């Protein structure tokens, strides 16, 4: 497989993304799909304890996903992360990062994803595969290789490139293939690319959208240039192709989970269209076509990040009153007080991802948010409200109906999630990093 050797050579010479292992002493990098609270909510109905939990990071690169997952699982019983990658150089960076953090719950494998069906590995509860499958010649074979080692009730976190928003990149890649057709030296290809970028006329498609992409070059230098413009294999997907690919492999898309418009709201036509008549027409279409329309409207989905499962009903539901609602990452400060002050007026907020949220408080919104502490289940919250309001006849269903719309708004941007009351609270990344900071506080 010449293409696979080319990919291997690229990541041996230009391990991507660049990471300085010494920075682990000061910070923990989080990955979009890798938060245990998100995996629990979307993939395990909120009931996963993460004890006896096996993770595969397939195409682990320089280690961010493996490190983040292993750090969160560090004190879970009998949990393990298996890292797999074709690049020894990338794996060395990842291993050094893990060593600095004192992580001993990672197993290291130097293999291709396509080797998975033959490695005799036990099934995995969760598989992370980010930025990998779109570089395979046969991405169907790649996804099926992952599925071959997934446990029956397991889940995957996948990221592949978006076709439409990356159109300027694909034009540049085609340009550089022509320019570098007879150039075997990798660094010479990089220098040629720099010269071409500096020569682009204002009419060039990439030049017109250059600011969206050059931050990666500024951050990663030659490594970023090679990965963006010189990759030997790079396939972008649109939404309909995603559904066809995933369905052909016997899997289901659980939820889109990227940041900003690459999250669920970026796949919702109502995010972009105000006309009720047009929306009514669109929402009569199958969901994949609705989302395909939103992708084309947006033009911003550079990456598709999503969870996959063989099952269809994996997401935690507020219909289960034993679930605990909680704000993911940072709760809005003083929200219940603002609701009281507003007296039924609309509330405008910005999520940690800077997504604008506007909602209309209803009869019991203030009471619910006052008791929403990330510890109480919905049942406990509702019982407490009944006592506070001296309303013993107030039913669970009345309170749930009142909360439903507000919860949906916050959940649509993954700002509010659920976990079963039997699952302990998840530690924030800052507390996980504090343990490492203490180790190096005198350095």
C-alpha positions, 0 to 999 in steps of 0.5 A, a space after each residue: 500500500 504505497 499510500 499508507 507508506 506515504 502517510 507513515 512517512 509524513 507522520 514520522 517526519 512531521 508528527 502532527 499536531 506538534 506538542 511539547 511534552 514539557 507543557 504537560 507540567 502546566 496544562 491538560 489539553 481536553 478533546 471534544 469527544 473525550 470528556 467522560 461526562 459527554 461520553 456517559 450522557 450520549 453513549 451510555 444513558 448516563 449510567 456508565 461508572 467507567 470502572 472496568 472500562 477499556 478505551 482504544 485511541 486509534 490513530 493516537 498521533 502525538 497523544 492528546 486524546 490518549 492523555 486526556 482519557 487516561 488522566 480522567 480514568 487514572 483512578 477508575 478501577 481496572 480501566 485501561 487506554 490502548 494507544 495505536 498509531 503507525 508513526 513511531 515518532 508520534 508515539 514517542 511524543 505521546 509516551 513522553 507526555 504520559 511519562 511526565 504526567 505519571 500515567 501508567 494506564 496506557 498500553 502502546 501499540 505501533 500498528 495501523 488501524 487496518 491491523 486491528 482485526 488481526 491483533 487479538 485485542 479484547 473488545 473496547 467500550 469506547 473507541 476514539 478515532 479523530 482525524 484518521 479515517 479520512 486519510 485511508 484509501 478505503 475508509 469503509 474498511 477502516 470503520 469496519 476494522 474499528 467496529 471489529 473490536 468494539 464491544 456490543 454496547 460500546 461507542 465510538 467518538 469519530 472526527 472526519 473532515 467536512 467536504 464543503 467548508 474545506 473546499 479551499 483546502 482541497 483546491 490548494 492540495 490539488 495545486 500543490 500536487 501539480 507543483 510538486 509532481 516531480 519533487 521527492 524531497 518533503 521539505 522542498 515541497 513545504 518550501 514550494 508551498 510557502 512560495 505558492 501561498 505568498 504568490 496567490 492572487 486576490 481572486 484565488 479561493 483560498 486567498 479569500 478565506 485565508 484567515 480561517 486557515 493560517 492560524 494552524 500554520 502559525 501555530 504548527 509551522 512546517 508541520 501544519 503546512 504539510 498536514 493542510 496542503 501536502 497530505 497524500 490522502 485527504 477525503 472530505 465528507 458531506 452529511 449525506 455521505 456520512 450517513 451512507 458510510 456509517 449505515 453501510 457499516 451497521 452503525 448509527 450516528 448518536 450525536 454531532 458534538 463539535 464546538 460552535 457550529 460543528 455541534 448539534 446546532 450547526 446541523 439544525 436548519 432553524 439555526 440559519 432560517 427564520 421563515 416558518 414556511 421554509 422551515 416547515 417544508 425542510 422539517 418534512 424531510 428525513 433528518 439526514 437531508 435536514 442536516 445536509 441543508 444546514 451544512 450547506 447553509 452554514 459553510 462553516 463545518 470544517 470537521 464532522 465530530 460525532 458519536 457512533 453506536 450500534 444501538 439507537 437509544 444511548 442518550 440519557 433522557 430527562 424522562 428518567 427522573 433518577 438522572 441528575 441535570 448538570 452544567 457541562 464545564 461552567 455554569 452560568 453565574 447567578 442565573 436563578 437570580 436573573 430569572 427572578 429579576 426578569 419576571 418572565 422576560 427573555 434571558 440571553 446567555 453565552 455558553 463556554 463555546 460562545 454560542 448565544 442562548 436565549 430562552 423564556 423562563 416559565 412558571 417553575 424555571 427559577 425554582 428549578 435552577 435554584 435547586 440545580 446543583 449538579 448533585 440532585 436528581 430531577 426527582 429530588 429537585 421536584 420533591 424539594 420544589 413541592 416543599 418550598 412552594 407548599 404544593 404537594 399536589 404539584 406532579 412530576 409531569 407538570 414540573 417536567 413539562 415546565 423544564 423540558 423546553 429550557 433543558 432542550 435549549 441548553 442540551 442542544 449545545 451540550 451545555 447541560 447534560 445528564 448522569 444517573 444519580 448512581 454515577 459520581 460527579 466528574 472532576 473538571 480538567 482544572 482539578 485533574 491538572 492540579 494533581 500534576 501541578 503539585 508534582 512539579 510545583 518546585 521545578 
